[in-house]
Amino acid sequence: MKASLAAAAFEVASFAASLLAEPWEVRTGGGTPFKVFTPFWRALASRAPMPAPLPAPKRLKTLVGIASENLGAWNLRPAKPDWAGGLRAAWTPGERPAAKRLAAFLDGAVRAYGEARNIPAIDATSRLSPYLHWGEISPRQIWSSAEAAAIAHPEAASSVSAFLRELGWRDFAHHLLFHWPEIATENWKSEFDAFPWADNDAAFRHWTRGETGYPIVDAGMRELWTTGFMHNRVRMIAASFLVKHLLIDWRRGAAWFEDTLVDADLAVNRTSWQWVAGSGADAAPYFRIFNPVLQGEKFDPEGAYVRAHLPELAALDAHYIHKPWAAPPEALAKAGVVLGGNYPQPMIDHAKARARALAAYAEIRQSG
């Protein structure tokens, strides 16, 4: 758009409103785009102090005399069926709710963010990503407020830094997409073009419905369907399960997230899926395959997150809640759990899935 307008003799200016820095502004010492996050983050953070956000204008000059309609008259909200009830319960769109959420986070949860952000059962993250994506709050507003919170509460400085680093990851994702737009649809590492993806619609459908038989994965997928959101740690677990346990192409998972997430940012979503798959920039090592049982036991030790989203397992003892197939029959009966009935058996054995995935990765590494 900028190039077309400039070619038509218009003077064009753009401003980094949705990012901390424009993708072309952060460069390596050699003047090239970054491919690895940590040096990118150092370069971005070194631009501090970030320009403070300007105060809101007292009034806006708008065009008058243009015929318009009331948005409510369009009846855009779903009715038959009304699939948005969970989203309405979880989110209040708008600038004021965004500002309120930021203030509440900086006044409380941010102080433990560094340690608690991986615990999905507690409200320890900012949950600002939808507001950022839809332009209801800017990263510079968040940065400025977070820095002020760190000054007011020095004990929270390290947690604030960890939080701001997540803003940096968002900028990095847009940096990559700007310089390499093919990253949205193509493997960053070309050797992954030969990866033996499984064409398994039934397995994909079970994953989307939260019917894998692994509670931490299923809880995340049910949270996503109900609320349009999933905790970031659980996103990694669920994505890893699809790609590495089921060997289903990361692009199918990315598309499902974009269909269902209220914060479905193309750059962040696609680069994150490639990170999990091992095919992307600065990606997770291919041999890092999350064990969904161990992940559940580590980050949801009492099963509070699972119980919140899988009511059929709510009465199961914490010792078995991440591996209900290991529970003795009397424990299952007491909790009202019928494996293969109201809750599925595991789709695939973890050890076998891990071995299969490693063999597939080894195959493309050798051929490459």
C-alpha positions as CSV (number, residue, x, y, z in Angstrom):
1,M,0.0,0.0,0.0
2,K,2.8,2.4,0.9
3,A,4.7,1.7,-2.3
4,S,1.5,2.1,-4.4
5,L,0.7,5.4,-2.8
6,A,4.2,6.7,-3.1
7,A,4.3,5.7,-6.8
8,A,1.1,7.9,-7.2
9,A,3.0,10.9,-5.8
10,F,1.4,10.8,-2.3
11,E,3.6,11.5,0.7
12,V,3.3,8.4,2.9
13,A,4.3,7.9,6.5
14,S,3.6,4.9,8.8
15,F,4.0,4.6,12.5
16,A,4.9,1.6,14.7
17,A,1.6,1.4,16.5
18,S,1.1,-2.3,16.7
19,L,4.7,-3.2,17.4
20,L,7.5,-1.9,19.5
21,A,9.6,-1.3,16.4
22,E,8.9,-1.6,12.7
23,P,10.3,-4.9,11.3
24,W,12.9,-3.1,9.2
25,E,14.2,-1.0,12.1
26,V,15.9,-3.8,14.0
27,R,19.0,-5.2,12.2
28,T,22.1,-7.1,13.0
29,G,25.5,-5.4,13.1
30,G,25.9,-6.4,9.4
31,G,22.6,-4.7,8.5
32,T,20.7,-8.0,7.9
33,P,17.5,-9.2,9.5
34,F,17.7,-11.4,12.6
35,K,17.0,-15.1,12.5
36,V,17.5,-15.9,16.2
37,F,15.4,-14.4,19.0
38,T,18.0,-13.8,21.8
39,P,20.2,-11.3,19.8
40,F,17.0,-9.8,18.3
41,W,15.7,-9.2,21.8
42,R,19.0,-7.6,22.9
43,A,18.9,-5.3,19.9
44,L,15.3,-4.4,20.5
45,A,15.7,-3.8,24.2
46,S,18.8,-1.7,23.6
47,R,16.5,0.8,21.8
48,A,15.2,1.7,25.3
49,P,13.9,4.0,26.5
50,M,10.9,3.2,24.3
51,P,9.0,6.3,23.2
52,A,6.2,6.9,25.7
53,P,2.7,6.7,24.3
54,L,1.0,10.0,23.6
55,P,-2.0,11.0,25.6
56,A,-5.4,10.2,24.0
57,P,-6.7,13.1,21.9
58,K,-9.5,15.0,23.4
59,R,-11.5,14.7,20.2
60,L,-11.1,13.3,16.8
61,K,-11.8,15.1,13.6
62,T,-14.0,12.9,11.5
63,L,-15.8,13.1,8.2
64,V,-19.4,14.2,8.4
65,G,-22.4,13.7,6.2
66,I,-21.6,10.0,5.3
67,A,-24.5,7.7,5.4
68,S,-23.9,4.8,7.9
69,E,-25.6,2.1,9.8
70,N,-25.6,0.9,13.4
71,L,-23.4,-2.1,13.8
72,G,-25.9,-3.8,16.1
73,A,-28.5,-3.7,13.3
74,W,-26.4,-6.2,11.3
75,N,-27.1,-9.0,13.8
76,L,-23.6,-10.4,13.4
77,R,-23.6,-12.3,16.7
78,P,-24.3,-16.0,16.4
79,A,-27.8,-17.2,17.3
80,K,-28.7,-20.6,15.8
81,P,-26.6,-22.1,17.2
82,D,-25.1,-19.6,19.7
83,W,-21.6,-21.0,19.9
84,A,-20.1,-17.8,21.5
85,G,-21.5,-18.2,25.0
86,G,-18.1,-19.2,26.4
87,L,-16.3,-16.4,24.6
88,R,-18.7,-13.8,26.0
89,A,-18.2,-15.2,29.5
90,A,-14.4,-15.0,29.1
91,W,-13.9,-11.7,27.3
92,T,-15.0,-8.1,27.3
93,P,-13.7,-6.4,24.1
94,G,-12.7,-2.8,24.1
95,E,-10.0,-0.3,25.1
96,R,-11.3,0.2,28.6
97,P,-11.3,-3.6,29.4
98,A,-7.8,-3.8,28.0
99,A,-6.6,-1.0,30.2
100,K,-8.3,-2.5,33.2
101,R,-6.8,-5.9,32.6
102,L,-3.3,-4.4,32.2
103,A,-3.7,-2.4,35.5
104,A,-4.9,-5.5,37.4
105,F,-2.0,-7.6,36.1
106,L,0.6,-5.0,36.9
107,D,-0.9,-4.5,40.3
108,G,-0.8,-8.2,41.2
109,A,0.0,-11.2,39.1
110,V,3.1,-9.7,37.4
111,R,5.1,-10.0,40.6
112,A,5.1,-13.8,40.4
113,Y,5.0,-13.9,36.6
114,G,8.5,-15.4,36.2
115,E,7.6,-18.5,38.2
116,A,3.8,-18.7,37.8
117,R,3.3,-18.1,34.1
118,N,3.6,-21.8,33.4
119,I,0.9,-22.9,35.7
120,P,-2.3,-23.0,33.7
121,A,-4.7,-23.4,36.6
122,I,-4.0,-19.9,38.1
123,D,-4.5,-16.5,36.6
124,A,-0.8,-15.6,36.4
125,T,-0.5,-14.2,32.8
126,S,-1.6,-10.9,31.4
127,R,-4.2,-12.3,28.9
128,L,-3.6,-9.2,26.9
129,S,-2.9,-11.0,23.6
130,P,-6.4,-10.6,22.2
131,Y,-6.4,-6.9,23.0
132,L,-3.0,-6.5,21.4
133,H,-4.1,-8.4,18.3
134,W,-7.2,-6.3,17.8
135,G,-5.5,-3.0,18.4
136,E,-7.4,-2.2,21.7
137,I,-4.1,-1.6,23.4
138,S,-0.6,-1.0,22.1
139,P,2.7,-2.6,23.0
140,R,4.1,0.8,23.9
141,Q,1.3,1.4,26.3
142,I,2.1,-2.0,27.9
143,W,5.8,-1.4,27.9
144,S,5.5,2.1,29.5
145,S,3.1,0.9,32.2
146,A,5.3,-2.2,33.0
147,E,8.4,-0.2,33.3
148,A,6.6,2.1,35.8
149,A,5.4,-0.9,37.7
150,A,9.0,-2.2,38.0
151,I,10.2,1.1,39.3
152,A,7.3,1.2,41.9
153,H,7.9,-2.4,42.9
154,P,11.6,-3.2,42.5
155,E,11.0,-6.8,43.8
156,A,9.0,-7.4,40.7
157,A,11.7,-6.2,38.2
158,S,12.8,-9.6,37.1
159,S,9.2,-10.7,36.5
160,V,8.5,-7.6,34.6
161,S,11.6,-8.2,32.4
162,A,10.3,-11.8,31.7
163,F,6.9,-10.3,30.7
164,L,8.5,-7.7,28.4
165,R,10.5,-10.4,26.8
166,E,7.2,-12.0,25.6
167,L,6.4,-8.7,24.0
168,G,9.7,-9.0,22.3
169,W,8.9,-12.4,21.0
170,R,5.8,-11.0,19.4
171,D,7.9,-8.3,17.6
172,F,10.3,-11.1,16.5
173,A,7.5,-13.1,15.0
174,H,6.4,-10.0,12.9
175,H,10.1,-9.3,12.0
176,L,10.4,-12.9,10.6
177,L,7.1,-12.7,8.7
178,F,8.0,-9.3,7.2
179,H,11.4,-10.4,5.9
180,W,10.4,-14.0,5.0
181,P,6.6,-14.0,4.3
182,E,6.8,-17.6,3.1
183,I,7.2,-18.6,6.8
184,A,3.4,-18.5,7.1
185,T,2.9,-21.4,4.7
186,E,6.3,-23.0,4.0
187,N,8.9,-24.8,6.2
188,W,11.6,-22.4,7.2
189,K,14.0,-25.3,7.0
190,S,13.7,-26.9,3.6
191,E,14.6,-30.4,4.8
192,F,11.2,-30.5,6.5
193,D,9.6,-30.5,3.0
194,A,10.4,-34.3,3.0
195,F,8.9,-34.9,6.4
196,P,6.5,-38.0,6.4
197,W,3.4,-36.2,7.6
198,A,0.4,-38.5,8.4
199,D,-2.8,-37.8,6.5
200,N,-5.1,-38.8,9.3
201,D,-8.3,-36.9,9.4
202,A,-9.8,-39.0,12.3
203,A,-6.8,-38.4,14.5
204,F,-6.9,-34.7,13.7
205,R,-10.6,-34.5,14.6
206,H,-10.0,-36.2,17.9
207,W,-7.3,-33.7,18.7
208,T,-9.6,-30.7,17.8
209,R,-12.3,-32.1,20.0
210,G,-10.1,-32.8,23.0
211,E,-10.4,-36.6,22.7
212,T,-6.8,-37.7,22.7
213,G,-6.9,-39.6,26.0
214,Y,-4.2,-37.3,27.4
215,P,-5.9,-35.0,30.0
216,I,-3.6,-32.0,29.8
217,V,-3.9,-31.9,25.9
218,D,-7.7,-32.5,26.0
219,A,-8.2,-29.8,28.7
220,G,-6.3,-27.3,26.5
221,M,-8.3,-28.1,23.4
222,R,-11.6,-27.9,25.4
223,E,-10.6,-24.5,26.9
224,L,-9.8,-23.3,23.4
225,W,-13.2,-24.4,22.0
226,T,-15.1,-23.0,24.9
227,T,-13.3,-19.7,25.5
228,G,-11.3,-19.0,22.4
229,F,-8.1,-19.1,24.4
230,M,-5.5,-21.5,25.6
231,H,-2.8,-21.1,28.2
232,N,0.6,-20.7,26.5
233,R,2.3,-23.7,28.2
234,V,-0.7,-25.9,27.2
235,R,-0.5,-24.5,23.6
236,M,3.0,-25.9,23.4
237,I,2.0,-29.2,24.8
238,A,-1.0,-29.5,22.5
239,A,0.9,-28.4,19.4
240,S,3.7,-30.8,20.2
241,F,1.2,-33.7,20.6
242,L,-0.3,-33.0,17.2
243,V,3.0,-32.7,15.3
244,K,5.2,-35.2,17.1
245,H,2.8,-37.8,18.6
246,L,0.4,-37.8,15.6
247,L,2.8,-36.6,12.9
248,I,0.2,-34.3,11.5
249,D,1.4,-31.3,9.5
250,W,1.9,-28.1,11.7
251,R,0.0,-26.1,9.1
252,R,-3.2,-28.0,10.0
253,G,-2.8,-27.2,13.6
254,A,-2.0,-23.5,12.9
255,A,-5.1,-23.2,10.8
256,W,-7.2,-24.7,13.6
257,F,-5.8,-22.2,16.1
258,E,-6.6,-19.4,13.7
259,D,-10.2,-20.6,13.4
260,T,-10.7,-20.8,17.2
261,L,-8.3,-18.4,19.0
262,V,-9.5,-14.9,19.9
263,D,-5.8,-13.8,19.7
264,A,-5.0,-15.6,16.4
265,D,-2.1,-13.4,15.2
266,L,-0.8,-14.8,11.9
267,A,2.9,-14.0,12.6
268,V,2.9,-15.3,16.2
269,N,0.8,-18.3,15.5
270,R,2.8,-19.5,12.4
271,T,6.2,-18.9,13.8
272,S,5.3,-20.6,17.1
273,W,3.9,-23.7,15.3
274,Q,7.1,-23.9,13.3
275,W,9.1,-23.5,16.5
276,V,7.3,-26.5,18.0
277,A,7.7,-28.6,14.9
278,G,11.4,-27.9,14.7
279,S,11.1,-26.5,11.2
280,G,11.2,-22.8,12.0
281,A,13.7,-20.0,12.9
282,D,15.3,-20.5,16.3
283,A,13.2,-23.6,16.6
284,A,13.0,-26.1,19.5
285,P,15.3,-29.0,18.9
286,Y,13.7,-31.8,17.0
287,F,14.3,-34.3,19.8
288,R,12.3,-32.2,22.3
289,I,9.1,-34.2,22.5
290,F,6.8,-33.2,25.4
291,N,5.6,-36.1,27.5
292,P,2.0,-35.0,28.2
293,V,1.8,-36.9,31.4
294,L,5.0,-35.4,32.9
295,Q,4.1,-32.0,31.6
296,G,0.7,-32.3,33.3
297,E,2.2,-33.5,36.6
298,K,4.8,-30.7,36.6
299,F,2.6,-27.8,35.7
300,D,-0.8,-29.0,37.0
301,P,0.2,-31.2,39.9
302,E,-3.2,-31.3,41.6
303,G,-5.1,-31.5,38.3
304,A,-7.0,-28.2,38.9
305,Y,-6.7,-27.1,35.3
306,V,-7.8,-30.6,34.0
307,R,-10.7,-30.6,36.4
308,A,-11.9,-27.2,35.2
309,H,-12.1,-28.3,31.6
310,L,-12.7,-32.0,31.8
311,P,-15.6,-32.5,34.2
312,E,-15.7,-36.2,33.5
313,L,-12.4,-36.5,35.3
314,A,-13.1,-34.0,38.1
315,A,-13.5,-36.6,40.8
316,L,-10.4,-38.6,39.9
317,D,-7.5,-38.7,42.4
318,A,-4.7,-36.2,41.6
319,H,-2.2,-39.2,41.4
320,Y,-4.1,-40.5,38.4
321,I,-5.6,-37.5,36.8
322,H,-2.9,-37.1,34.2
323,K,-2.8,-40.8,33.5
324,P,-6.3,-42.2,34.1
325,W,-5.5,-45.5,32.3
326,A,-3.1,-46.3,35.2
327,A,-5.8,-45.9,37.9
328,P,-7.1,-49.1,39.4
329,P,-10.7,-50.1,38.5
330,E,-12.0,-49.1,41.9
331,A,-10.6,-45.6,41.7
332,L,-12.1,-45.1,38.2
333,A,-15.5,-46.4,39.4
334,K,-15.4,-44.2,42.5
335,A,-14.7,-41.1,40.2
336,G,-17.3,-42.2,37.7
337,V,-14.7,-42.5,34.9
338,V,-15.3,-45.1,32.2
339,L,-12.3,-45.4,29.9
340,G,-13.5,-45.8,26.4
341,G,-16.9,-44.5,27.6
342,N,-17.1,-41.0,29.0
343,Y,-13.4,-40.5,28.6
344,P,-11.2,-42.1,25.8
345,Q,-8.2,-44.4,26.1
346,P,-5.0,-42.7,24.9
347,M,-4.9,-42.5,21.1
348,I,-1.3,-43.6,21.1
349,D,1.3,-44.8,23.5
350,H,3.8,-42.0,24.4
351,A,6.9,-44.1,24.1
352,K,5.9,-45.5,20.8
353,A,4.9,-42.1,19.5
354,R,8.2,-40.6,20.6
355,A,10.2,-43.4,18.9
356,R,8.2,-43.0,15.7
357,A,8.7,-39.2,15.7
358,L,12.5,-39.5,16.3
359,A,12.7,-42.0,13.5
360,A,10.9,-39.6,11.1
361,Y,13.2,-36.7,12.1
362,A,16.3,-38.9,11.7
363,E,15.1,-39.8,8.2
364,I,14.9,-36.2,7.0
365,R,18.2,-35.3,8.7
366,Q,20.0,-38.1,6.9
367,S,18.4,-37.3,3.5
368,G,19.2,-33.6,4.0
